[in-house]
């Protein structure tokens, strides 16, 4: 088993503000659309039919909307991968999902009887992955992970590890976050973490925090050799991935650090067998917290930018859709997959006045104020970064597929 083999993304499904599919998310960012609104974009998966997922009517009465949305995204991703239900049933297919909040249970608690139905539908976050395995009769590894805003990308990293060790030949990985209550919002607001302007202005002089958003994303993964043997359409490759904790390199347990970002980017590059200088674009965590943005940009410059001939471009999908927290990295992964495949870097909104707290020129990094061709002529490789207030950093390195696809109507529709 080749433990360094690239992992192929063969299917994708998602729901984000203004985008109910990966293709629509790409069109949204290519069109420089600001989809941030003052209200919620979805409370549930409206097309959800419980019988399609072996969910009983009694279970559906209290089922966490986050799990409904993950099930819907998983179905879309499997369809995009061309995997029929009867083909994968009973197979060693892994399921790795990220979920951080449980606001559905918070609002139900005290209003419903606490029995096994309540536990299995609302209280137990492990059911985020368990319901997917049950719905499709999947027999591979099954786990739900919580690393705050790194949850989705950590699920992808763990799925890649499982594939590389041969624990499974196909894996579903993703993350979800729906704003279903006010407690977290009130806490973030009291701490001054939410934007008073109602916009995520990543790397901007006037950045003032993030905007909470809903979202979910699921990808279907295989080892590259398996995907090629199966004749799969490959959207993009995950060349390497890594996770790391910052330890006590920051002044507070929830704060990021330059050291943490540097460590995880370097580890991911080592797994991929590339030098960080090969990374042309980083889809940053970029939630527009001024101090966090500054640290992340400094780390990208120190690790990647200063070793490149052309500046490393940096941007964030959160400027388009807000911050979907545990699913934020999944939006970034979908965007990066399209970007490397089409060798195009979409604009990052609110890039008109880059923050003066960062030496952009000295670090050889640059914002993306308008859609631009991929920098340089080498292989297109993008980094996707996530940071969770748990102290967990995750970095995914996304590369173009072996045979780049052409045309705007292919895949992840």
Secondary structure, 3 states (H helix, E strand, C coil): CCCCCCEEEEEEEEEECCECCHHHHHHHHHCCCCCCCCCCCCCCCCCCCHHHHCCCHHHHCCCCHHHHHHHHHHHHHHHHCCCCHHHHCCCCEEEEEEECCCHHHHHHECCECCCHHHHHHHHCCCHHHHHHHHHHCCCCCEEEECCHHHHHHHHHHHHHHHHHCCCCCEEEEEEEECCCCCHHHHHHHHCCCECCCCCCCCCECCCCCECECCEEEEEEEEEHHHHHHCCCCCCEEEEEEEEEECCCCCCCCCCCCHHHHHHHHHHHHHHHCCCHHHCCEEECCCCCCHHHHHHHHHHHHHHCHHHCCCCEEEECCHHHHCECHHHHHHHHHHHHHHHHHHCEECCCCCCCCECCCCCHHHHCEECCCCCEECCCCCCCEEEEEEECCCCEEEEEEEECCCCCCCCCCCCCC
